[in-house]
Amino acid sequence: MKKFLSMVMALVMVMSLVTISAGAKDFTDNDVITYDEAVAVVSEVGIVDGYADGEFKPANTLTRQAAAKIICNLILGPTTAAELHADTAPYRDVPANGEFAGYIAYCQSKGIISGYADGAFRPGNTLTGYAFMKMLLGALGYDATLESYVGSNWSINVAKQAIGIGLNKGLEGEFNGIKAVTREEACLYAFNTLQADLVEYSQRLTTTINGTEVTLSSGGAHAKEWSTQQTRVNNIREDDIIQFAEEYFNKLEKKADTDEFMRPSYTWLYDKEEIGTYVNWELLVEEYTSGVTGRDLYDLLGATTLRDSDMTYYVDGLEPDEFTSVNNFAITGIGDCEQSDIVRSNTDDFGVSANGVLTQVFLEKGIGRDERNELTIVSIDTWLGRATGDYQENKEYAPIDVYYGWTPSTKTTVKAGWNVDVEDVPSVVDVQDEDYFLVNISFKENNKGDVVSLTDPEVLDKTTITKFSKSDKKVIDKLTTNGTEYKSARMAFYSDDALDEYNATLLPDHTYNVFMDPYGYVIAVELDDGAKNYVFITGFDRPTSNLSISTANAAAIFLDGTMDTIKVNVTETNKNIDRIKASETGREYFIKWTNTNFPGDEGSYRLNRWFTYSTNKSGVYTLTPAVRMTATKYGVADATDGKVTIKTANVSLKDNVLVSTNYPYSATAGTVGGWDASLATCGHPNPDSHAPFCKTYVDNNNVRAYGNDDSVFITVGLDDVDTDDGTRAITEVNDVFSGVQDVELEIDVTSAIEEAQIYTVYDRNGYIIGAVTTGEAKGGNATIAYVLSDVKSERYDSAEDAHYWEFDAFVNGEKKTLTVKDKYGTLQGAVDTEYAKNTHSSGIGTNGVTDYNRYDGIVELRFDADENVVDIKNVVEKDIYNYYLGGKSIQDNTATGIDGYTKMNLDDAKVYRMNVLNSTYTKGLTWAFGGVTHNYDSAPDTVMLRGRTMYVTADRHDEGLALTSDAKALVIQKENGSWEKTEYNTVASAISGLADADETTDGLQYNGEIVAAINGSGAATWVVFINYTELVTGSRPVPGSGRLTAIDVAGDGFWNDDTPARDYGDTYRHLGYSNPGYDYSARYYAAAPTGTYGTGKLTYQLVGSASGQTYKMVLEVLGANGWIVYDEWNVKATTANYTDRHYVGVLNPASQWRLTCGNVVAAVSIVH
């Protein structure tokens, strides 16, 4: 079964790498078409059509009348064939005015088809393979009588001739002439006919009998050749013979080419438009999916072939030595791969050939004695990828992370992100967030790589692993499951520490998801979170034991709410505690169950820790610490009337306990959590009021966990335990709730279980799996919005005496046009003011501390029963969590400095705002930390997600913004020259769509604003990003750094030898390097010097332009294959000889640039 599945998966993968989609017709059922090349070509030239509903229906059978139409389209072309008609009925069941009568009559007149003895044609009957091949042979010029296609053995003669000339080439399985032909089989046979040779009979003796021409003898059919060189067409094959398409479809071309991986291929074009590129499988000698040695290749090819061949080796579309220029993505482990390495003595793997790598050998033999063979060897890697967001229909791409490396020291996966475009991979439309894919990447055209294929992996889900071997280079070397051993693929780089977290004795007690590559190798392993056995241990009794396996009785709460006393294997449990890695965030929660740690020989009644567990045949439990746990304690300051309320559906719980001086059983007992006093002096004039910036918290946990529909909340009761100190402990389970129930839990802040009121265990994505809490279930609001436009339309309703007008806003996670019912006409100014200041360019202007919140785009809306907006108010600053003030709220009545502002919790905020404040209020105000000076209005460096928490600093120094499970996002940024507002279903996909302000630095460097609406639990329900960095997509190059200040006329990369006029014709100018001693002010700057027009703007003059005339400007960069359009825009001249400034971003000074006026008029030239 394993071998069969591997073969099936391999076939799927190989087929997914066959074609590059281009101009071929896009049928809605393309995924079920087997002969895609044949269907693409035949449908493009009009021989066979699809259906009106957009499908091709490849499995439908071909009728006799449809076959007649195909033959006519082949011989006459679809345009001429469509004009055919029948003067009289060709057969008794084919009326003269029938839809197919013309086609049938024509084929009858040419002797291509015939009816039945009863005078019928039976047009709706299906057509056998023999009958259709007979028709195609007739179209090629074969005479049915001379070739014995009539009589008792006609089908045998037809099959012999058709197969002999390759009309069935590419057919899966044996040709079955009795079976009815399907539509896609008809396309395959017609496709092969297009490439087949026409034939003629040179010695043919005929006579006429009763008005019918009868052939008496013939010299036999032979290939038809071009009569002269002047008439010769070689669109299909370079020879003197006429192929069918060269005679009847001379606009159809078949050109030699290479595909994305540099495999020998050919490209089909029709009327100069590309249909698609397809691998030339006729040249394939052999393929491998594991390591292939130099000896293997030598034995395959032989000494003579190797001597007469020139070999080229490619890895994912590039020659190995070209990978030095690849950015952000490492192709490593390339072994010896020269032609000289293909020798019998070489037993090393060739190049990157290895398990899970498709290595193919192609040989094109030279023509004639002097032409050498071309030997091409390609290796194609397969990676595992995971979607970080849904397919974005408005942008036509989906964000994908690809796992391409492994760091053994930290046991972490290295990944890189792609936005996969639907034009490159049509199947990307089906991508959903967190889907896994097998990914193929080509570096042929792009040094970052282009994703060219996404296929679903085979997953051995919820399987038990009984044995595994580790690897220093990958997540695993091999594993055994269900009695079968699987080796790992070369690119097995993804794991969630699934195998590192558990020792061999615990493996059988858990299940895993094992991801297979297309060739039967393991490419990833993850622990099935749903299969983990979680238990919350409230306390234990452990008497002294001299046995080799000591045990303890423990009070356990399971996820179903069951509370029971269990027997625990303390020896193995302590070993598992010892195995906790130092890098694990929650390791300080766990200490070994020893008499030293728990004196008095009695254990502990207040352990309160999450574990996973396994049991032996005797029912004894072995526990493993669940290091992904948090503890949260609320105080009086957090409560209203002594109570804190959380909602199970979207709760955000921050660990604020970890190491507690009040809890003697922590692993580092006595270490005080809080601000490190040694960092009290950080350079700020008032460090004590700026603790978030000036001090570092010593317990380094800073973790939040988030509730979702699957989270389980267990409420518990407390009571006195059998001790003398009167401390209360968990004694019973009160109730069990799930996140989907959306229950509000009310927590009495005086009811802590000594250490905390809530203990959670969470998964690798930050979602709460289970939470034990002392809370109990308990049983008109404003809407936060972000303004996106000013007033769009207005009307007055006299009957209601009210003004109605509209504006755009992002509200409840959606971009909407809202209608305002304004009875007194006083609300319109609020929106105008918001949008006027929210220009999304170089910052937000303000008028001071007390009213700058009027200009940040954030408002509170109130609606009536008809969903009309009836009130618009600014969100006051005391309700806004400002990141750049370290989470401090500016009070409206405060007009001096920032000293004295109080720390604000996200739970208390209505809005989270990052970096909006950018005014004279903060200009020049700085603070120092770690030897670095920071500006209050400078953007934090890195935006990242950890689970469902968004951070805006590389070291996660900020508190982090929690996100609800359904939080949506809006991105406002300049894209390819114009400002766009794009909605995203998830914040992760929105972050994937942001332009990176500095691609030379790890992580997404963000320069802009962030605004988010906060719910009552401190989690964001939606997020808006206003990005100041332009997103450049398509063939436009990635911006570099440096400055360009002049125009290079000579095109030599230097312009210190250019004349002041620098005219280069009248249509374009070259932009080149800047010479430090030769400066032209206000031309183009990557950074804005004093007195110039700003960052990244190009200044030019249209000499000879006319006022009122619009000109199209095109900025191009010189690439490897010629000039590439980087930006284009229209400029309307308002004066003669108009001077314009256009923002082009930061251009790469190492490249050659030119500026062109696309519709230049007489005497117009471009100068700088």
N, C-alpha and C positions, 0 to 999 in steps of 0.2 A: 504494500500500500504506500509506504514511504517513497519508493522509487517511482510509483505511478504519479503521486502528487508532485514530486519534484519535476518530473517530465512535463506535466501539465503546466506548472508554474513557469518553467523555463521557456516553454513554447509561448506562453502569454507575454513574457518579458521580451523575447526575441521579436515577436510580432509587433510589440509596442515600439521597437526601435527601427522599424522597417522604413517608414516614410516621413518626409517632412511635408506637412500640410501647407499648401500654397493657394493657388487659384482654383482648386477643384471644387465642385459643387458640394455644399454642406447639407447632406441629407440628415434628417432627424434620427434616423436609425443607422447611422454610420457604424456604431459600435457592434452591430450584428452582421456587417458585411465582411465576408471572408476574403474575397478577391478585390481588395480596395483599390489597388493600382488599376486593374482592368476597368472597374466601375468608374473610377475617376476619369480616366482617359476617354472611354467610350461615351460616357454621359456628357463630358465637356465638348466633344465634337458633334454631339447631337444625334448619335446613332440610336441610343436608348434614353428614354426620358424617365424621370421620377413621377410620383403621383402628386395630385393637387394638394394633398395634406402635408407635403414636405418629406414623405417617406419614399424610400426606394423599393422596399419590400423584396429583398433579395431572394427569399425562399419561395416566392410565388412561382408557379409553373408557367412556362412559355406556351402561348397558343399558336396555332398554325398561321392565323392572320397577323399576329404580332411579329412572327418570324419573317413573313413577307415584307413587313414594314422595315425591319432591320436590314434585310438584304437591299431594299431600295435605297435606304439611307446610306448604306455602304457604297453602293455603286454610283448613285446620282448625287449624294450629299443631301442633307435634310431639307434644304431650301427647295431644290428642284423636285425632290421626291414628294414634297407636300403638295405640289401642283398636279400630280398624277390623277387621272380620272379614267373611268371605264365608259366607253361609248355604249357597250352592251354588257349584259351580265356575263362574266367569265365562267361562272358555274351556276348551276340551278339554285344553289342555296346562298349565292353571293349576288345580291341585287346591284344593279349598275350605280345606284346612288348611295351605296353603303359606305361607311367610313373607311374601310380597308379595300374597297373594290379596285381602286387605282393601283395599289401596291400588288394585289393578287394578279390583276390582269397583266401588269408589266412582267412580273416573275414568270407567268405562264408563257408570255410571248418569247422570252429568252430561254425557255426550256429549263428554268431553274426549279420550278415546282410542277407538280401534276396532281390531278384530282383522283377520285376513285372511279371504279368501273361503272357505277350507277350515275355518273355525271355530277356528283356532289364534291364539294371541297372540304366540307365540315370545318369551317373557319375557327369555331370555338374549341375544337378538340385540342388536347395537349400535343406537343411535338416531341418525338423521341430524339435521343442524341444522334442516332444514325441519320434521321431525316434532316436535322438541322446541319449536321456536318456535310451532307450531300448538297444542301443549298449553298453553304459557304464554299465548297469546292467548285461549284458552278460559277460563283462570283469571281473566283480566282482564274477562271478560264478553262477548267477541266470539262471535257465533253462527256456527258453521262453515258452516251451509247458506246463511244470508243473505250471508256474506262470501265465498262461493264457495271455501271451503277444502276442498271435495270436487270430484271430477271430474278431468278431464284436466289442467287448468292450476292445480290447487290450490297447488302449491309456489310458483309465481310470485306468486299472490295473498298467500300467507302471508309470503313474503320482503318483498314491497312494504309490507305493513302493519307487520310487525315492525321493519323498518329505519326506516320512517317515524316510529314512536313511540320509537325509540332503544333497542330491546332489545339491539342489538349495540354500543352505545356503549362505547368503550374497547378494542374488539377489535383486536389487532395484525393488520394485513393485511386483505384483503377477506373478507367473509362468504362461506363456501363451504357451501351448504346440503346438498350431496351427501355431504360428509365426515362421518364419525362424530364426535359431540360428545365432547370430553374432560371429565373431572370439573371442571377449573377453568374451562373455557368454560361449562359448565352453571351454575357458580356466578356467572359474570359475567352471563349472561342472566337468572338468577333475581334477582341483585342489582339489575339495571336494572328488572325487573318490580316489585320492591318500591317503586321510586320512580315507576313509571308510573301514569297515571290509570285508575281503573276506568271502565267504560262501561256504558250501558244503552240500551234501545230504548223510546222514549216512545210511538210509534204502531205498535203491533204487533197484527196480526189473525191469529188462530189458529183452527184447527178440529181435531176429533179424527176420525181415520180408522183404523178397526180397532183402537181403543184407544190409538193413538199421536197425540200432539199434533203438528200440522203448522202451521208459520208460513206464512201466505198472503202477507202484505206487512208492511213495516216502514218507519218513517221514517228508518232509518239509525242507527248507533251514535253516541252523544254522551257527553261526559264526565259522570260522575255527581257531583252536588253535594250538600253537606250540607243537610239539610232545615231545620235551625234553627241559630242561633248557639250555643244551649246544647249541642248535640251535636257542634259543630265541633271537630276536632282538627287542629293544624297542626304535627305532629312532623316532617314531611318538607318541606313547602313552605307558605309563607304565602299561601293563596288559598282560594277557596270550593269547590275541587274535591277530591274524595276520592282520595288516592293509595292504592295497594294496601296498603302497610304501615300507613297510618292506619286502615284498616278491619280488617285481620287481625293486625297486629303493633303495637298502639298503645303498647307499651313501648319500641319502637325510635324513637330520636330522632336527628335530624340538625341540629346547631347550628352557626351561623356562629362561626368562631374564627380564630386565627392560629397558624402553626407556629413552630418555634424561631427562624426567621429573619424572622418577622413577615410572611410571605407570607399572603394571604387563603386561608383553609382552612375546613374544617368538621370537627367532631368527632362521631363516632358513639357513641351510648350505648344500652345495652340494660338496662332495669330499673335505671336510674340509674348503672350501672357503665360506665366508659369502655372502648370497644373500641379506638379509635385516632383520630389526627388526620391528615388528608390534605389536601394542597394542592388548591385549587379551580382545576384547570387550565383550566376553561372561561373564566376571567377573564384567562388569559395572552395578552398581545398579542404580545410578542417577547422573545427572550433573546439575550444576547451572551456571548462568552467572551474578548473582547479589549476594548480601550478603546472607549467609545461617547461621542461628543461631544454637547454641547448641541444642535448642529445636527442630529445623527442623531435624537435624541429628538423634536425639533420636527418633522422631516419624517415621523417615524413616527406621531405623534399628531395633528398639525394644530393650527392656531390655535384653531378652534372648540372642540375637545375640551379643550385646555389652559385656555381661558377658563372653561369650565363645570366644571372639576375642581379638587379640593383634593389637592395632592400631598404625600406623606410618603416620605422616603428612609431606608432602614435599611442599616447595614453589620454583617453578622454578628449581627443581632438587636437592634441598638441604633441609635438616632438618633445622627448624628455628634457632636453636642455633649455626649452622655452619656458619651463615652469618657474624659472627664477624670477619672472616678471609677474607672476600671478599674485593678486592682492587678496588679503583677507581669507584665504582658503588654501590649505596646504595639501599638496599631493606628495606624499613621502613614500619611502620604501621602494624606490625604483632601482632594480638591480641592473646587472650588465645587460645591455640590449643592442650591441653593435652586430653587424653581419658576421664579424669575425668570432662572435660568441656562439654562433650556431655550428658547433663542432661535436663530434662524438664523445670527446673527453669531458665535455661540460655537463655536469649533473646538477648545476644550480638552476633555479627557476629563472626564466627569461623575463626581464623587465619587471612589471608589477603582477605578472600572472600569479594567481594564488586562488585559494578557495573563494568562490563568490565573484570572481572576476571573469567576464566573458572575453576570451582571447580568440580572435579569428584570423585565419591566414588566407590571403587572397593572392592569386597568381595570374597575371595577364601576360601571356606569351607573346614575344615579339614576332612581327611578320617578316619573314625572310631571314637569311643567314646572318645579316649584320645587325639586326635590331635586337637589343637585349630585352630579357623579361623584366617586368615590373613586379616585385614581390612586396606586398603590403601586409604588415602585421599590426593589428589594432587590439588594444585592451580597453575594456569599458567597465568602469567601476559602478557599483550599485550602493547607494547610501540609504539610510533610513531617515525620513523626514516626518515632521509633525506640524500640522496647521496651527498657527497662532491666532487665527481668526477665520470667520466665514468668508466665502467668495463674495467680493464686493461688486455687485452688478453695475453700479454706476462707474466704477473704475476699471472693471473687467480684469481683475486680478485677485489672487488670494495670497496672503502672507504664509510662508512656509519656513520653518527652521530645519536645517539639515545638520545632522550630527556627523562631524568629520574628523574628530580627534579624541584622544584619551590621555589624561594626565595621571599616570600611575601613582605619583606621590600623594595626590589629593583625592584620587579615585573620582575624578570629575570628567564629564563629557564636554568637549569643545564643540560649539555649534556656530553656524552662520545663517543669516536670514536672506530670503529671496521673496520678491513679489512676482509670483508666477502669472504671466499674462495669458489670457484665453487664446490669443493668436498663436502663441507658441505651444500651448498644451490645451486643446479644446476641452478635455475632461475636467479642467480646473473649475468649471461651473458647478460641479457637484461637491466641491470641497466644503467641509464644515469644520468649525473650530475643534481642535484636539484630535482630528483624524490623523492616522498614521499612513505613510506612503513609502513605497520603494521609489527612489529618486535616481534619475540619470542626469548628469550634467555634462555639457560640452563647453570646452574652452576655445573652440575654433575661432569664434568671432569676438569673444569678450574675455578679457583677462580675469574678470571676476567669475565668469562662468554663467551659462544660460541653462536653466532647468528645461529639459526637452521631453521628459517623460515622467508621469506619475502613475503608478499602478498600486493596487491594493496588495499588501503582504499576506501571505498565509500565516495565520496565527494559531499556534497550539495553545488554546486558552484554557485557563483553570487546570493546568496539568501539574503533576507531581514530578519534581526533579529528585532523583535518587543518588546522583553522583555528578560532580563537576570538577573541572581542572581550571585553575586560574592562569592568566597570561599577563606579562608585564607590558605588552603593547596594546592589548585590547581588553574589553570587559570580561572576556572568558575565552578559554581555549577550546573546550568541548564540554558537553553535558550529556547525561543519560536521562531519558524520560520514557515511561511506558515500555521499558526494556530495549529501547533503541538509542544508540549513541549518535549524536550529531556534532559535527565539527563546526567551528565558528567561521564566519566569512572574514575576508580581509578588512572590511569596513564595519566590524562589530564594535561600535563605539558607544552605543546607547545602553544605559542601565540606570536604575534608580537606587543603586547600592543593594539591589535585591539579594544578590548572592553573598555580598560581603557582610550583610546584616545578621545572617543566621549561620550557625555552625552546622556541620554535617548531620548531627543527631536531630536537628530540628527541621531539616529540609522536608522530610516526608509529612510534617504536620502543617505545611503551607502549600498553597498552589500558586503557580506562576503563569504568566503569559509569555510564551516564547515566540518571537517573531522570526520568520524564516525568509531568506532571500529567494529569488526565483529558481535557484539551482539546488535547494535543499540544505543550505547552510544557515546556522543561527546568526542573525544580525543584531538581535537585541533581546534582553530579558528584563521583565519587570515583575515585581511581586503583585499579585492580585489583591488590591486593598480590600475588596469585598470578602476575601477569604480569610483575612487575618482574624485571629481569635483574640479579641481585646477583653481585658478584665481590669477593673479598678479595685485595688487592694486597700481597704481602709485601715487595716492593722493586722498584727499577727502575734501569736504566742510561740516562743521558741525556747524550750527547755534545753539545758546543756546536754550535748550528746557526744559520745566517744565513737559512735558508729561512723563508718566511712561515708555513708550517705545519711546526713542528718536531715530531719524534716521539721516542719513547723505547721501549725494550724493557722490559716489566714481567713479573714472575713473578706469575701469577694462579691463585687457587683458586676454582673454581666450586662451586655448591651440591650438585652431584652427586658431588663429591669429585675431579673432574678437576683436575690441576695442569698448567699450560701457560705457555709464554712468548708474550705477545701484544704487538702493536705499538699504542702509544697516541698519539692526537693530543693533544700536550701543550698546544698553543695553545688549543683549545676546552675542554680539561679545566681549564686555569687560569682561563678565563672563567667556567666553572661554579663553581669555588671562590670566585671573586670575588662571585658572585651569592648566596652563603649569607647568609641574613638574620641580623641581629644577635641576634634573639630566639631563634634555634635553639640548643638546649641544647648540642649537640655540635660547634658550629662551631669551637671551639678545637682540635679534633683535626686540622684540615686547613689546610695552607699550600700555596702554589703551588709547582709543580715548576720552580723557577728555580735558576740557578747560585749566586745570592746565598743562597738558603735552604739549598741543598745544595752547599756548596763542594767544590772538587776536581774538578769536571766529570765526576763519576762517578755521580751520583744517590744512591740510598740502598738498602742491603740490608736495612734494618729499618723500612720504612715502616709496614706492618701496619695497613691501613685498609680499611674497607668502602666500596664504591662501587656505584652502578648503572651500566649501560653501554648503549651503542648501537653498532652497527657500520655502516660504509659498504660500498659494493660491493666495495671492495678489501680488506675484512676488517680495516680499521683501527678501533680502539676509541676512542670518546669517553666519558670517565668523568664521573659526577656524584657528589659526595660524599653518602654515606648518613649524614646527620647524626644519625639515630636509631641511634647506636651507643654501646656502652659498652666499657670495659676494666676488668678486675678482676685485682688482684694480691694473692696470699695471702702472708703472712709466717709466720715460725716460730710466732708467738703464735696464729695461726689453725689450726694443724695439730696432729694427733695422730701422734706418731712421724714427723713430717716430711711427713705426707700430709693432704690435704683431699679428701673424697669428696662428689661431687654426683650427683644422680639426674636423668636427662634428662627425666623425665616432669613433675617439679614443682620444678625448680631455680629459685632466686631469686638473681640476680646483681646486685650493686650496683656502680656505677661508682665506683671509689676512686682513679682515676688522673687522668683528664682533663688537667690541667696538671701536668707533672712537671719538677722542676728537673734530674732525671737524664736527661731525654729532650730533646736539644737542638733537635729539629725541631718542637716544639709551636708553635702560632701565637703564643703569648705566652711564649716561652722565657724562663726565669729567674724567672718568678713562682712563688713557693713556695706549694704547696697546704697548708692546715692552718688552725689557728685564728688569727684576726686579733688580734694582740697589743694593738692599740689599744683593744680592748674588754675587756681583762683585769679592769678594775675596773667591776663592774656593780651594786654596792650590796649584794651578798651578803657575809656576814661571812667566808666562805671561798671566794672566787671560783675559785681554782685547782682545787678539787675539784668545781667545778660548771661546767666548761667547756661542756657541752652547752647550758646556759642562758645563760651569760655571754659567749660568744664566737660569732662568725659565721664559717663556713667560706668562704674566699675563692673557691674554684672553685665555684660556684653550680650544680653539676650535679645532685647528689642524686637520681640516677635509678636505678631498678631495672628489670630485664627478667626476664621469667618464661617458663619452659619450658612447652610444652603438647604435645599429640600430634603437631602438625605441625612442631615445631622440629627443625632439622637440626644435629647436632653433628659437627664434623670434627676428628678427632685428628691431630696433625701431629708430625713428627720434626724435631729440631734437629741441626745439624752446623756445623762450622767453615766459614766462607765465605772467599773469596779476598781476605782483608785481613790486615793485620799485627797488629791488636790482639787477636786470639784470640777475639773475640766470636762467639757462635753465632747462627744465624738459621734460619728455617724452610726446609727443603730438600725435604721430602716429605710426602705425605698417607699416614697409616697406616690410617685406617678412617673410616667414615661411619655414624652412628647417627641414629635419629629418636626423638622424644619418646615415641611410642607403644610403643617397645621397652623403655622403662623401664630403661635401662642405668645402672649405677653407674660413674662415671668417677673415677678416683683421680689426683689431681694432686700431683706432687712440688713442694713450695714452692720448691725450689732451681732449678726448671727454667723460670723466667720467660724469655720472649722479650725479654730486657733490660727491657722496660717492664711486661709483664703476662703472666699465664698464659692468660687467656680474653679474646677479643674477640667481641662479639656485635653483630648488627644486629637491630633489633626493629621491629614494626609500630606503628601509631597506638594500638593498645590495650595496648601494653606487652608483647606476646608475642614471644618470640625467633623470628626467621625462620631465622637461621643463627648458629652459633658456631664459632670456630676456637679449639682449646685444645691445650695440651701434655699433657692428661690421657690416661690409658689405661683401658680397660674392665677391671674386675675381677670376676673370677668365681671368755629369755622376757620378752616385752615388756609394759609397762604401758599401759593405755588411759586417756587423760585424759577426764574427764567433768565436766559441770556439774550439780549436784544441783537438782532442781526440786520435790521434795516430801519430807515426812518418811515414816515407815514407813506403808504403806497397808494391809497385811494380814500376818498371821503364822500359822504353823502349826509343829507339832513332829512330826517323823517318828521314831517310836521305833525302827523297824527300823534306821535309819541313825544314830540318836542325833544328829540335827542339827536346828537351827532353820532354817526357810525363811521369808523375808519379802520384801516387794516395796517398791520405791520408784521414782519417776520421775526420769529424768536425760536430759540432752542429750548423746549420745555418738555419735561417728563421723558427726556431722552429722544425727542423727535424734533426735526426742523418743521415748524408749522407757520402758516399764515393765520394770525389771530385777528378777530374782530372786536373792536372796542366800542362799547356803548357809553358815550360821554355826554351825559345830560347837560352839563354846564360848560362843556368845551374847555375844560381845564387840564385834561390828561395828556393832550397831544404834545405839549412841550417836554414832558418827561422822556418820551421816546426819542424825540428829535435831539434832545440834549445827549442822551445815551449814545445814539448811533453816531452823532457828529464827532464825538470825541473818540469813539471806538473805530479808528481808521485802519487798524491792523498793519501799520507800516513801521515807523521807527520809534514808536512809543505812544503813551497816552498822556496828553497834556492835562494838567490839573491846575486848580486855583487855590490850593492850600490844603492844610491838614483837615480842617473841619468839614469841607465839602467835596474833597476829591473823590469820595465814594459815588458821587453823582455821575462820574464819567467812566466807570469801569464796565459798563454793559450789563450789570447785575441788577435785577429788579424783583420785587415781589408782586405777584398778580393775584387778584381775586376775581372770581367768576360768578355770574348769576346762573339760574337754572337752565338757561338757554345756551350756556357755554360762551357767553359774551364777557369780555374783560370789562369790569366795572370799576376797578381801582388799580392804580400803578404806584408803587412806592419804591424808593431806594432802599436797599438793604443797608441798615446802619452798621457802622464799623464794629460795634461791640458784638455783632453777630457773625463777624467774618474772621476766620482763622487765616492769618497772613503768614505765609512761609518765610518771606524775607525778613520778617521781624521775629523769627524763631517761634512762630505760633503765638505771637502776642497780638492782642487786639488794640487798635488805636481807638481811644475813646473820643467821641464826637466833641466833647467839651474840653479837650486838651489841645492846646495850641503851641506847646513848647516841647521840642525834642522828643526823644523816645524813652528817656529815663522815667521810671515810675510806672510803666505799663505792667499790667499783671499777666502772668502766664495763663493761656487759654487752652482748654481741652477741646479736641475735635468733637467730643460728644455734645458739647455745648454750642457748637457752631451751626449756623444755617448754610454757610458758604465757605469753601476752601478757595483761597486765592494765592497764586504764586507769581511774584515778579510783576504785578500790575503797577505798583507804585513806581513812577519814573518821572520825577519832577524836581523842581528847585528845592523842594522840601528835603530830599535825600541827597542832592548833588554834593559830592565831596565828602559825604559822611561815610566813614570806613570803620572797620574793626579788624583786629589782627588775631590770628589763631594759628599755632603751629609754624610761626615764622612767615606766614603768608598774609598779606593785606587784602581784605575783601571789601567790595562795595555793596551797600544795601540794595542797590538797584541793578546789580549784575546778576545774570542768569545762573542758577545752579548748574553744575556741569553735566550730570548724567541722569537720564530718565530711564527707569527700569521697573519691571514687575517681579515681585517675589510672591508666588501664590496669587492672592487677590489683594496684595498691597502694592501701591505704586510709590516709589521713592524718587527723589529729584536730586540726589547726591550720590556720587560714586561709592562712597563708604557707608551709605545709608545712615548718615548722621542725622538727617531729618526724621521726624516721627513716623512718616509714612502715611499715605492716604489709603484707607480701606475702601474696597469697592464692593457693592452688592453683587449678587450672582448674575443679575441681569442688567448691570450698568452698561449704558451705551455711551457713545462719544461723538463729538463733532470736531473735525480738523479744519481750521482756516489757515491756508497758506498759499503762497504764490507757487503755481505749478506751470512750468514751461511758459512763463511770461505773463500769466494772468492769475488773479486771486480766485481761489476756489473754496467752496464750503462743502465738505464731504462728510456724510453720515456713516458711522460704523456701528455694527451690532455689539461689538465688544471693545473694551479699552485696549486690550492686547492688540487687536487688529488695527486700531487707530494709531498706536505707537509704531507699529510696523510700517504705517503709511507716512510717518513724519520724515521730513528731510533732515539729514544729519549735518549739524553745523561744523563738525570737524571729523572727517572720516579717517584722519590719521590717529585718532585716539580711540581706545577700546570703548565699546558701549555707545549708545545713542547720545550724542552731545546736542543738547536742546537749548536754543536761544529764542525765548518767547514767553508767553504767558500761559497760565493754566487756571481755569475757573471750574469749580465743581459744586453741585448741590449736595448738601449733607443731610442725611436722615437723622432721626432721633437717636440712632445707635452709633453715630460717628462714622458712618460709611457713605461713600459717594454713590448717588443714584444715577448721575450722569456727569460727564467731564467734557469741557471744551478746551482745545489746544489752539492758541493763536501763535503760529510759528513764524518767526522772522526770516527763516532760511528758506530759500526757494528749492522746490523739488524739481529735479531735472530727470526726465524719463526718456525712454526710447533710445535712439541712436546718439543722443547728445552725450558728450563725454562728462565724466565727473569733474567738477571744478577743482582746481589745484590751489596753490597759494602764490604770492608774489605780486608784482605790480607791472603793468604795461603802460607806457606813457607816450608812445608815438606809433607811427605807421611805417612799416618796413616795405619800401617800394621794390628794392632789389630782390626781395624774396629769399635772402641768404641768411636770415635769422639775425642780422645786425642792421642798424640803420644810421650809424654814425657817418656812413659814406653817402647818404641820400641827400638829394637837393631839397631845398626848403619847400618847393612846390609839391614834390613827391607824387606827381600824377602817374598813374599806371593804367592807361586807357581812361575811359570815362565811367566804367561800371563797377570797379572794385578796388579795394586797397588791402594790402597785407599788413597784419599786425604782428609784431615780433618782439624780440628781447628789448629791454630797456638798458640803455647805457647810463650809468650813474652820472656821467659828466655831460649828458646831452638830454636835457629835460624840457618837455613841453607841458606847461601847467594846464590843468583842467581838461585833460584828454581822457585817460582811463586810469583809474586808481583802484587797487584792491583794498586799500585802506585810505581813509579820507584825510589828506593833509589840510592844514589851515587854509581857508580861502578857496577850496575846490567845491565841487558839487555833490560830494558824498560818496559813500562806499559803492564800489562796483559799477560805476556809471560810465558809459562811453559817450563822448562828445564828438560830433561830426557836423560838417556843413554840406548842404546840397547846393553847389554853385550852379546857378542857372535855373533853380527851381522857381515855379510860379506860385503866387499866393492863391490859396484855395485848392491847389492840386494835392492829391493823396499819393504818396509813394510807398511802395513795399520794400522794406529793408530785410536783408538776409545776412546773418552772421554765420560763418562757416569755419570749421577747424579741419586741418589736413590730417586725414587718417591713413591707415595702411593701404586702403583701396581707393584713395581719392578724397575729395572734399566731402565733409559730412555737415549737414545743417545742424547748427547748435541752437539758434534762436531766429525767429522771424517776427516782424511786427510792421504795422502800417503807421505812417506818420503823415499828418496833414500840415503842409506848409502854410503858415499864416503870413509870411512875408516872402519877398524874393530872396534868393540865396539863403534859404532858411537854415538856422543852426538848431540842432536838436540834441537832447541828452536822453539816453535810454539806459535803464538798469539791466546789466547783463550778468551780474554776480561776479564771483572771483574766478578769473580765467587762469588757465595753466600756462605759465610763461615758457614752458618747455615745448609748447605746441606752436604751429603756424596757424594764423587766423587771417580771414579776409572778410571784408564787408562789401556787400553787393546791393546796388539799387536795381530791383527786379523790373521796374517799368520805367527805366531811365528815358528822359526825353532829350532832344537835341541840346547840346551844350551843357548838360548837367554833369558835374563831376563831384566826387566825394573828397573832401579834405578834412583834416583834423583841426 
